[in-house]
């Protein structure tokens, strides 16, 4: 393969790995198969070939990014070079920042138990859920 000529198409899983959205190609593959990656609003297969100008929606954890493919590369490089492969839409970054701020603000509101329930407590929870009328 001659690296001097620009690529016209590239497998989606390979590009996601090269653009550093996922650490390995298998993680990229699992995300695509799990419906976490959409191309132009549609679910895609791992072997889908993307081109420059395609719009991808990628869900990672709490965040959902909408990006436009600017360049194609099948080689994983440094993070600053990987960021030149795509451009996140302004609406997407604003939405992510807004949702992150909302999560941070609600963070103190969520009560989480300090530890898991004991076996006795689990039995009590199950009994309560199955027969709430027995409490009277």
N, C-alpha and C positions, 0 to 999 in steps of 0.2 A: 504494500500500500504506500503510495506516495503522499507524504505529509504536507507537501507544499501546496497541493490543490485543496481548496476548501471542501468540506463534506456537505453533501446535499441533504442526506437523511441519516439518522442515528437512532438506535434502539433506545426507548424511553428509560429502561432500567439502567443502562450504561450511562446515559446523560445525567440522570438524577444522582448517580454515584459520583460522576466526575464533577458535578456542580456542588458537591458536598452537602446534599440534603440528607443523605444516608451514609453511614460508615461503610457498609458493604453492599454489594449488588444484591445479595440475598435479602437484606433488609428492605431494599428498594422494591424487590420483587414481591415480598410479602405485603408491603404497603399498597402496591398497585393491585394485587389480587384481593386485598381486603377492602377495596373501594375508597382508599384514602387519596388517590390521585385521579383527577379528571382532566380530560383534554377537551376544550371547547364545550364544557358542560356535560360531557359523556364519560362514562366509565370506559377504561381502556384495558387492553391486554399488555402483558409485560413486553412482548415483542413488537408493539406498535412503534412505527418509525415516526419520529418528530422532525420538523423542519424549522428553520428560522422564522419567527413571527407567530408561532403557535402560542396559545394562552393555556397555561396549566393552573389547576387549583390543587394545592397540596395541603393536606391536613396532617399536622404533627403535634400530637398531644392536644393541648387546648387551642393551639394556633392554627389558623387556616390562611395560607398565603396564596394570592393570585399573582402569577408571574408571567412575563412574556419572554420567550426564548430569543436571545440576541445572537448567540453563537453556539456552534456545536463542537463538542470535544469528547473524545472517548478516553482521554488521559486525565487522571486525577492529579491536580497540581495544588499549589498553595491556596489558602482561603481567599486572599485578595485577588488572585487570578481567577478563581472559581466564581467569584461574585461578578466578574465581567461577562459571564455567560448568560446572565439573565437580568431582568429589571422588574422589581416588584411594583405593582400599580400603586399610585398614591392612595386610592380608596382602600386598598387592602391593608397598607401599612397603618393608615389612620384607624381603620376598624380594629386591627390587632392591638394598637396602643390603647384604644378606648376599652376594649374587653379586658386587657391586662390591668388597667386602672380599676375597673369594676371588680375584678377578682381580688385585687389587693385590698380594696376598700371592704369587701365582704369577708376577707380572710379572718378577721377577728370575730365575725358573727357565727362562723361555723364551729359548733361544739363537737369536738372529737373525743372519744374516750381515750383515757391514758393507756389503757391496756385492753386486751381482748376479754370477753366475758368468760367466766369459769364454766365448767361443765354444768354445775348446779344452776347458774344464771341462764345458760342457754336453754336448759329444760324449762325454766320458769318462763322464758320468752316464748318458746314454742307452745307451752300450755296456754299462755295468754292469747297468742295469735289464733290458736285452734279453737279455744273455748272461752271467749271473753265473758260469756254470761255466767260462768262458774265463780266469778270473783265476788258476787253479791252474797 
